[in-house]
Amino acid sequence: MQKECKVNVNSEIGELEGVILHTPGREVENMTPGNVERALYSDILNLSVVSKEYAQMRDVLNKMIVTYQIRDLLRDIVLNEKVKETLVEKVCENEDVNDIRDELLGMDNDLLSESLIEGTEKIPDSFTKFLSKARYSLKPLHNFFFVRDASVSIDQSILIGRMKNKVRGRESLIMETIFDFHPVFKTKTMNPLNSNGLSDSLSIEGGDILVIKEDILLIGIGSRTSPEGVDYIVEKMNEHKKKMEIIVQELPLEPESFIHLDMVFTILDKDKCMIYEPAILSPNKYQTVRISLDNGKVVSIREEKNILEILKKLGLDLDPVFCGGKKDSWIQEREQWHSGANFFAIGEGKVIGYGRNSYTIEEMNSRGFEVLKATDIIKGKVNLNDHDKCVITIHGGELSRGGGGCRCMTMPVKRSSVNW
């Protein structure tokens, strides 16, 4: 058993001490061109290539910090029979598959934890099932390696996502159960499903939430997180009765590359951020709103020019680095499509992202970030401690086709404090 982890995340860039990952498995391959849209993909992925690319990020992180794999955490918690029964019942009810409840509960713990992620193939034990074109009675979680969305660390608590698409609801159920019952994690969960007067239109996904500082949250609203989701977060933050600023950025509903805020804006260092300029700085019809909280109340809600202007007023003067570079809007658009603005910080000025976005990486290098290959770090050819500011690149030709980057694939549970 790993040592106890007291959840604590007060920034995007504090030195990483603990992170949850999910190495892609057979669930990524358990789709066809016919059901790819239901799986929320635009194309089917090659697991053998995905696995090699993902291993670069995972192995870099494993060399540095404590990592937790969802498969292992899930296997641990279903050892508790009561937890196991409750989780299975919630899954079956949520997905309207109560007819397989006994089948799931009859599995050994290893098979159950595997099936809850990879899916359960249908047993044609009735004429109706025999005629059904569905292959799975419990569908695979194709998107689970994007672990960022189902739960969010905010200070010492965990916000459980209410996913926009029901196909991802089981991810949130699993993450809530892990944080509530796994002995490693010391935290409290906040779940919109447990609130009074739950709105059907309330949705929250972790890719839309950036913890800038302990008193500043940045939230995107668009195709995955709704205004009602922001209201829920405001309500929970007000329970602390302290001063807090919440910045809300409206996002385009299409194309699909704008799925979350972290596809157009991520933090690189105390004084630098990565942006997709057309969505963040160019004058457009998408609002940027500042919500000020104090003593358990909303003090003001007002529209402002853009995220950077608000942060500057709050004492954070961030210098933007442009996704795709500054020269060509077509290149910017192409690299944003392949998660070129989506970076994950392992510490102040040390981030990891896709090397395929060459113009973005070149722009970062010109701004003082040494370019390091993940493979060189894994082999011990490069020591991260020798570099104050760097971007670690992994191959992302196949992973990026899934619609997310390194921040999407990581869920930090513990970071050190930042001396702002």
N, C-alpha and C positions, 0 to 999 in steps of 0.2 A: 504494500500500500504506500502510495506517495505521501509526502508530508502535507500537513494541513495548509490550505491556501485561503487566506482572508482576502476576498475580492476587494480590489481597490483600483479604480481607474479614474483619474482626474485630468487626463489630457490625451491627445492623440500621439504625443511624441516622447513621453516619459520613458526611461529605460525599461524595456520589456522584461518582465520576470515570470510571467505565466501566460500561456495561450492555448486555446482549444482548437483542434484541427479535426478534419475528417478526410482521411485519405480515400480518394474515389475508388469504388469497387464495382462489382458487377451491375449495380443499379444504374451506372452510367451507360452501360451497353444494353440494358433491358428496355430498349425502345426501337421503334422502326420509323421510317419516313411517314407512315400513316398516323402515328400517335405523337410525333415530335412536337406538334403545336400544343397538345395537352400537357406535355412535359415542360412547356415554357422554353423550349429551345427553338432555334431557327434551322438547326441542322443536327444530324446525329454525330456523335464523337467516337473517336477511336481510342478505346481504353488503354491499349498498350502504349500509345504515344502520350496520352494524358498522364499515365502513371509515371513515365520517365520525367516529364516536365514538372509534375507536382512534387516528385521526390527531391528535386533541386531545392525548392522552397522549404520543404519539410526538413531536409537534412541540414540546411543552413541553420534553421531555428533550433534543431536538436543539438547542435554543437554549442549553442549559446545559453539556452534557457530551458525551463521545465515546460514540456508540451504534454497535452492531454488529448488522447484520441477518443472520439465519441463512441466508437465501437467498444473500447475497453470500459469506458464509463457506464455505458448502457448495460454491458454484461455484468458489471458489478452490482448495479442497483436492482436487477431482476433476480438476484439471489435472495432478496427479501420478498417472500411470497405475497404479502399484502400489497407492497408496491407494485409487484408484477401484475397481480390481478387488477388493481386499479388502473394501471397504465393500459393494459389490454382492453379493459372495458371502455375506457375513454376513446381509444383508437377505433374500436369497433362501432361505437355510437357515432363518433364524428364522421366516419366514412360509410356508415350504413352497411356494415358487413357483420352484423351480429351472428350470422349463421356460421362464421368461422371462429367464434370466440373460443369454443372448446378445443378446436384444432390448435389454436395458438397457445392456449394454456397447457396443452398436452405435450408441447415441445420441450426438449431440454433447454437450459438457459442459453447455451451457445447458439443453438439453432434459432431460438426465439429472437435474440438480439440481432442476429443476421437477417432474419425474415422481416423484422420491423423496419429495416433499412433497404434491403434488396428486393423485398416483395415476396409474396407467396403465390406460387402457381396454382391455378384453379384445378380442383378435382372434379371431373365431370360425373358427379354422383346423382344427378337428376337430369331429366330430359331438357329442362330449361337451361341448365348449365352446359349440357352437351351442345345445344344449339348456339350458345353465346359465342360471339367472336372474341370476347375478352380473354386474354391469356392469364391474367392475374386476378385472383380474388382480393388480394391486398396489394395495391400498386407499389412499384418501386419508388424510392425517394431520389429521383434523378438529380435534384438540385442541392442535395444536402452538403456537398463539399463546399458550397458557398455558405459557410456556417455563420457568417456575419448577421444574416437576416432574422433568424429565429429568436435571438436574445441579444441584449445589449448591456454591457457593464457601465453603470453610471454611479460614480463614487463607490460606495460599498454595497450597492444594490444591483439587482439584475432586472431589467425590463424585458418581459417576455413579448415577443412580437405577435401581433395578430395579422397573419399573412393575408395579402389581398386575394390570392388564389387558394381555394380550398385544397388543392392538390398538395400544398406545402404545409397544411395545418398540423400534420403529424410531427413535423420537425419541431414546432413550438411545444407540443405536448412532451416530446422526449427531452428537450432542453429544460423545461420547467421541472420535470421529474428528477433530472440529474441534479439541478441546483437545490431542489428541496430536500433530496434524500441521500445524495452521495456524501459520505463522511469527509471527503477531502475539502469540499467547499463550505466556507462559512460566509453566508450571505442571506439576504431576504429577497424574494421575488415580488415583482409587481406585474399583474396580468390583467389586461383590459377585460378579459372574459369574466373576471370576478367583480367587476364594477356594477353599480346599480344603473339601470336605464341604459344598457349597452345599445349603441346604435349599430344597425346593420352595415352602415357605411364606414364605420371606424376601422381603419387599417394602419398598422405600423410595421415597418421593416427596417432592420438594423443598418442597411446600406444608406439610409437617409438620415442617420443620426451621427453627428460628430461631437465628441466631448472636447471642446476647445480648452477650457479651464474648468475648475471646480464650480465657477459661477457663470459660465457661458456655455450654452448648448447651441449647436447649429443643426437645423432640421430642414430636410427637403420635403416638399409636397408635390405629388404628381401621380404617376400611374400606380404607385405601390403604397405610399403613405398619404392619408387623407387629412383634411383640416380637423376632422373629429379626432384623429389620432394625436394631432398637436394639442388639442384641448385636453385630452387625457393626460398627456405628459405635463402640461402646465399645472393641471390639478395635482398630480403627484409631487411635482417640485414645490408647489405652494405649501405642502404639508410640512416642509422643513422650516418654513417661516423665515427665510433669509433672503437677502438681495440676490437676484439672479437675472441674467439676460438670456432670452431665447431669440435667436435669429432664424427666421423662416424664409427659405428660398423656394419660390414656385418654379417648377420645372416643366419643360414641354412634355406633352403626353406621347409624342413620337418624334423621331424614330426610337426603336427599342433600346438604343445605346444610352438613352437618358433615363434608364430605368430607376436609378438612385442618384442621390446627390454626390456620392463618392465616385461617380463616373465623370464628374465635371469639376470636382474640388476636393483636394486632400492636403493635409498639412505635412510639410517636409522638415521644418525646423522652427525654432522660436521666431525667426524673422522671415521665413519663406513658405510659400504654399504653391501647389501645382493647380493650375486652372485651365479649363477649356474656355478660352477668352470670349467667344461669341455668346456663351450662356451666362457668364459671370460679369463681364465688364461692358459688353456692347449694349447700348440702349435697346430695350426690347419691351414686349408687352408682359413679361413675367415679373411679378412683384417680389421685392425683398422687404420683409416686414420685421420690425423690432418689437419684441414684447418684454416689458420690464416688470419684474416681480419684486415685491417687498412685503415682509411681515404677513405672508400668507394670502396676499391679494395681487391682482393684476393692476399695476399702477398706470400703465399706458400701453397702447398698441398703435404703432404708426409706421407708415411706409417710408423707406429711406432709399438712397441711391443704389447701393450694392453692398455685398458682404464686407468687402475690404474697407469701405468707408465707415461702416458701423464698428468694425473691429478696431480701426484706428482711433475712433472716439473713445473706445473702451481701453485704450492703452496698448493695443497690439498692432504695430505697424508692419504688416506682412508684405514682402516684396514678391509679386507673382512671377512664377516661371510658367511659360506657355506650353501647353500640350501641343506637340507637333512643331514647335518653334514659332518664330514670328513672321516668317517670310511668305508662306503660302497657305491660304485658307483651305484649299483642297487637302493639303497634307495634314493640317490640323484636324479636319473632319475625319480623314481616314484613320489617323492614330487614336482619336477619341473613340471611334467605333470599336477599336481593339483594346479598350481599357487603358489608353495612354495617359489618362489623368489619375488612374487608380493605383496609388502607392500605399504601402504599409510601412509605418515607421517602427524600427526596432530600438530606436533611441533618438536623441536629438541630432538631426542632420544625417541620420543613417536610415535609409529606406530600401525597400525591395520592390521590384516591378518587372515588367516584361521587357526583355532586351529587343524584341522584334520592333518596338516603337523607336526606331533609330534616330529620328529627328528630335523626339522628346529627350532621349538620352543624351544626344549631342548638346541640346540646349542646357540640360542640367550640368553637363561637364563644363560648359562655358561659364556657368554660374558658381563654380567651385566644388562640384561634386565629383570625386574620383569614381570612375566606372570600374566596378569589380565583378568578375564572373562568379556566379554561385559555385560552379564546379571547382574553381581555384580555392575557394574558401573551404569547401568540403574536403578537398585533398590536402589541405594544410599548406598550400602554396602562398596564401595570403592571410595575414593576421588583421582582423578588423580593428584591433586596438591601435594599430599603426596609422589609422585614418580618422581624422576628426569629422569629415563630411564625405559621404559616399552614397552611391546608388548601386545596389547589388542586382545584377540582372539574371533572370532565369529565362529559359526558352518558353515561349508562350504561344507558339503557332496553333496548337490544338486547344489548349486550355482557354484561350481568348475567344474561341468560337462558342464557348458555353455562355458567354455574355457577362464575364466578370474578371476582376484582376486579383492581385495579392491581398488587398484589403478585404475584398469580398470573401476570401478563403481563410480568413483568420478571425478569431473571436478572443481578444485579449481579456484576461481576468485579473491581471495584476501588473501595474506599472509603478515605477518609482516617481517621486514628486519632481516637478520641474521648477527650477529657480528662475521665475520670470523677472 
